[in-house]
Amino acid sequence: MKQQIIQLIKKNKKFFLIVKALRFLQTSSLTKIDGSKKKYPKVIQLPITYNCNSKCVMCNIWQMDHSGEATVEEFAKFMQDDIFKEVEAVGINGGEPSLVPNLYEYADEILKLPSLKSLNIISHGFSPKPLFKQVEKIYASCKEKGINFHIAISLDGVGEIHNTVRGIGYAFDKTSATIDEIIKNQDKYCDSYDIGCTIVTQNIDYLMELDTYAKSKNYNIKYRMGIDNKRIESDKLRDQYSVIYSPLKQSAIEFFHYQISQTKDLGNKFKYYSIFSWLNSGKPKRLLGCAWKDEGITLDARGELYYCAVASESIGSLRKTDGEKIFFDDKNIEYRKSIIKNSCDGCIHDYNGQAEVNNVWVFLKSILTNRLAMKIYELKVRFL
Ligand code: SF4
């Protein structure tokens, strides 16, 4: 019966769109998120190491010190901290996670989190041997525990463009071979995958080439802007990579406008619309939600805690104090409120989270207005 109803709704395209839009509205937040609520985090962003063998133009992590990172035994203690008891999703990033030789042992500790539902890993994909060795083991453990495992691989251009962005001459050949292997043997490595492209001055003029390439290979590719990010010190490299503060911004605006029209998924459409309108506005406002406003926590390889990676300084260390004391500390909560008040509208990182209902409405209204304008245009062409 349920299936028949779904089929019936799908046949009626307009009705299907309305249902999708209503469901999308339903997931939004009715109240403004100001960071004052003391809720246990649901998501951890987890840079498992600062070690990296890439030399990306938009990231300084490869020049940063990666000594003193937690052993598996110490990391196991971090994971047992009560602050993580309601965490449902963990995203492992770095540095380059596959450079941690016993990454799967760290993952095993993450998989002990009592409320965990999904694990995500981001890799540059050009060290395939260690990556596949680790993700095969991690995926096997995830399957045993019924936890969803997702792999994200970074690809910023075709051929030399990707090599230039990553600062490594062989990056494209290796990364594209890694992506092809994941697609070919996905059941060995993960439940799902996607490809992420970071837009910087070095690839902005070549995005259509990448998009066409990705379509020809059937890649699930997503685009984000390269932005200032304190954790990876990209704020110090702005002049070297940033499109946002350069005349090239117009190309990014046009590219995201194109992506809005190409994307079928309503969530991605909203994301691209939010980036487009942010870039296009004299007074940028963040329409996208962000879990790190009040549902996320960042834990780094040395036990330092942050609210978000983009704007937050360290708020304390699990090596010295327990997580609840740090995360719910009144002074720190005031600091989180100040991040939301002063930084979020200026941040267009593509993090997801509950968007505010009025922001979702702005987006839906724009889609409806555009559709109506197209209909009027079609009528004019037919009758005038
Ligand atoms: S600054 Fe960006 S990443 Fe940080 S909480 Fe705000 S929107 Fe999220």
Residues whose N, C-alpha, C, O or C-beta is under 5 A from the ligand:
A	BS01	SF4	C290 W292 K293 C308 V310 A311 S343 C344 C347
